[in-house]
Amino acid sequence: GLDSVALAAGLLLSGQADIVVAGGAEAWSRAPIRQTRPRHAGELPVTYDRPAFAPDPARDPDLLQSAADHALAHGITRAVQEAHAIHSHALALAHRDRLAQEIVPMAGLDHDAYPRALNPARVARMPVVAEAGGAIDAHARQRHALSTPTISPKADGAALVLLATPQACARLGLQPRARWVASASLGHAPETPLVAAALAAQQVLERAAAALQLPCLTAAELQAVELHDAFAVQALAFAETLGLPLQQLNTGGGGLARGHPIGASGAVALVRMLCDLHRTPAAHRPALGLAAIAGAGGIGAACLVQAL
């Protein structure tokens, strides 16, 4: 979803288009059931939930397993992950009226129905979904495991933005709300895909600093930072890598609280960030915002925009 918007910006910048609608959509609840085709007569097709994300099976771990391994390797405990997930839901509930202004009502539903008030004691009793592999101490594996609330759930959703050149805006009488400054899309080791979002964010900060003629630019200086956090451990690692205080990340609740419509999640993060930017007090304008996402297989994408 975020890459599609970056491609649209590229079309405008290269003169191949002057106005484009771009974003992403996901109907996970209605996705086709997928099966591998039999190789030989008499074999039955095998149903699968996800395709291979890397050519080498040895470098294509289950995403939950990879996140659990990262949590253990970096000392991010289950308790810390769950505390972050509880906070994410609390933020989403506290800003539900804000989100109602950003979404199109469907089937009479005019708000995100997923976020809920999580009871810490009950969350602590929820089942473990994944724990680190390898011949290590069982207590350490359980202490750093991933439980249900620390994983962004499957969801349906869509998000779109309208991009136009300055000339098209003048011709059509459009009042732009933000300016595309920089973007980045990169590859990383497929064994640890969750870190690719932070790497893309670092690259886009460097590109944005050059575009804005600044000596440097850090995430902490931005007015809005939105990460699609597929896992709580990813959000915690992202903030640490970028030197970003957690209270500046996903201020309206992240993917943990709203779900993961995989084809749309990057675009959703961008739309949320744009809306947050326009709540920035006038004294802090022009405001800068960053959106980022990681993808299975070790890909990361990020963009930086400036509110007008």
N, C-alpha and C positions, 0 to 999 in steps of 0.2 A: 504493500500500500504506500509506503513512504518512497520506495524506489520509483513507483509509477509517477508520483508528483515530481520527483527530481528529473525523470525523463521528459515530462511535460515542460519543465523549466528549460531543459536543454533545447527542446523544439523552438521555444520562444527566443532564446538567446542566439540560436543559430539561424534565425530568420525563416524557419520552415513552417511556422504557424504564428498567429498573433493572438489567438484565444483558445484555451484548452480547458476542459473539465477533466480532472484526474483524481484518483483515490483508490479505494479498494472496497470489496464486498465479500461477505462470507455467509453462506447458509449451511453451517456445519450440521444442523439438525436434519437437513434434507440432502446431505452429500451422498453420492452414489456409493453403494457397497463395492469395494474393489477386490479383485482376485487376480492372482498370478495365473497365467495361461499354462496348462499342462504341457510338458515337453514330449511326452510319449503317450501312446494310446493306452487307455486303461487307467491313467493317473487322473486324480480329481484336482480341480482348481483349489488353490489355497487362499482363503480370505486374509487380507492384511489391513491394518489400520493406517500405517504410514509407509511411504516408499523409502528406498535407500536415499540418504542425504549425502553420502560420500562414496566414491567409487570403491574404496578399500573397506570391506566389512570390518576389519580390525580397527579402523579409525572412525567408525560410525556408531558410537555408543548410543544406548537408549538415553534420551534427553534427561529423564528423571535421574538415571544413574549418574550421568555427567554432572548434574547440579549437586547431587549428594556428595560425590567425590570432591567437588570444588568446596563445598561447605566444610568438609572434614579437613582438607588440605589448608584452608585459610582460617580455621578455628571459628567458624560461624555456627553457633549452636542452634539446636531446634528452638530453644526458648527465645533466643534473639530473633529468629525468623518469625516465630509466631507473634511476638510482640509487634513486629513491623506489620504483619498481616492484619492484626487487630486495629492498629493505627490507620492503615489504609482504608478499611471499612468505615471506621469512625469518621475519617475525613470525607468520604463519599456521602455518608448520611448527613453530615453537617452542611454539605454544599449541594444537597439534592435540588434545591431551588435553582442553583446556578446551572446544573446540568439540564434541567428542564427547558432552559432557554436555548440549549445547543442542539437538541435532538428533534427529529420529526416524529410526532406521535404515530404509532402503528397499532392497529386493532384496538384503539381506545386507550392505549397505554402511553402516558405522557411523561414517564420518568423511568429511570433505571431501577428495575425491581430486584436486582441481585444483591446489592450491599445490605448488610444486616449488622445489628449490634452483637458483637461476638463476646461471649462470656469467657474470660481467661481460663477459669478452672475447667470449663467444658472443652475448650480448645486443647488444653494440655492432655486431655484424655482421648483425643481423636487419633485414629490409627495412623501408623507410619506407612507412607506410600513408597518410599525409597530410602535406602541407606547406602553408605559407601561400600564398595567392594574391596576385595583383597583380604589377605590373611592379617587382619589387624584386630585389636581388642574389641570385643563385642560391645562393651559399654561405650567406647568412643564412637562406634558406628551409630548406636542408638542416640547418643547425646547430640550428634550433629545431623540426624536424619531429617528428611522432609516429611511433613505431615500434610493432610488434606488442605488446610487453610493457607499453607505457604505456596500453593501452586495455583496459577491462574487457570480457571476452568474453561472448558469449551463453551463457545457462545456464537450466536448469530449477530451480525452487525454490518454496518457500512459507514463510510465517511468519504466525503468529496470536497474538493476545493476548486475554485475558479481562478485560473491564472490568465493574465493578459499582459501584453506589452504596453508601455506608456502611450504609444500611438493609438492602440485599440481602445484604451480607457478614454482617451480624449475623443475619439470618434464616436464611441457608444455612450458617452456621458457617465462612465463608471467611476466611482470614487474608491480607489484602492485603499485597503485597510492595512496592508503590510507589504514589505519589499523582500523578495528572495535574495539572500546575501550569499550563502554558500551551502554546499552539500557534499557528502562523501558516502561512498559505498565500497566496501573492501572485503577481502577474504582473510580468514584466520584459521588456525588449526581446528579441524572439525571435532576433535576430542573435547574441546572446551568452548562450545559455541556461545555460551552466555556472555563471555568477556568481549565479544566482537562489538557490542554496542558502545562500550566505553572507548574502544580503539577508534571507532568511527567518529565518536564525539570529539576525541582529542584532535583528530585530523581536521574536522570541520571548524573547530575553534581556531586552529592555525590558519586555515584558509580565510575564515571570516576576519581575523585580525588584519591580514594582508589587504582584503577587500575594503575594510573600513579605515585603513591606514593607521592602525594602532600598533604599538610596539609588541603587545601581547594581549590575550584575552583569556580569562579563566571562567569556568562554569559558575563559580560563586559570584561573579560580577553580573550574571544574567538576571533578568527579571522573571523568567519562567523557564523551567526545565521539566520536560515530560519524557519519561522513559516507559515503554511498555515492559513492565516487569513480569515476565512469564513465571518467575520464581522470586520469592522473598530474598533468597540468597543473592540473586542477580542485582536487585535494587541496592542491597547493602554493599556489594562489591563495586557497583557502578559509582556510588557516592564516594566510596573510599578512594577509588582510582582517580577520580576527578577532583578530589579535595573539596567536595560539595557537601555542605551541611544537609543532613537528611530532611530537615524541615523545609528546605528549598526544592525538594524533589516531589513531583506529583502532588501538588498541594490540594488537589480535589480528590485524592485517592487514585491509585494506579490500576493496572490490569488485574491485580489480585482482588480488587473490589468490583470490577466491572466485567471480567471475563476476557477471553482471548479469541476473538473472531480472526483466525490466523491471516486470511487474505486482506483484512482491513485494519489490523491492529496498529500498524505503523501510521496509516492515515488518521486513525482515531487519535493517536498521540499528537499528531500535528494539529488537528482541529481543536483539541483540548488546549494545547499550548497557545494557539492563536487567540482563543477566547480569553484565556487567562491574561495574555498580554494587554488586551483592551480593557482590562480592569485595573491596569497599572495607573496610579495617580498621574495627572498631567505633569506634575513637577519632575517625574522620573522618565518622561518621554524624551527622545525616542527610545522605546523599550526593546530589548533584545530577548529572543527566546530560542530554545533548542529542543528538538524532538529527536529521539533515538530509539532504535530497536535492533535486536539480534535475531538471526534466523538459523534454523537447523542447518548443519553442514558447515558452520563456521563463517557465516556472512554477517556483516553489520552495516547499518545505514543510519545516517544522521543528517539533519539540516539545521540551518540557523536563519532566522528571519528577523526583520526589524519592523515593529509596529509603526504606522504612520499617523 
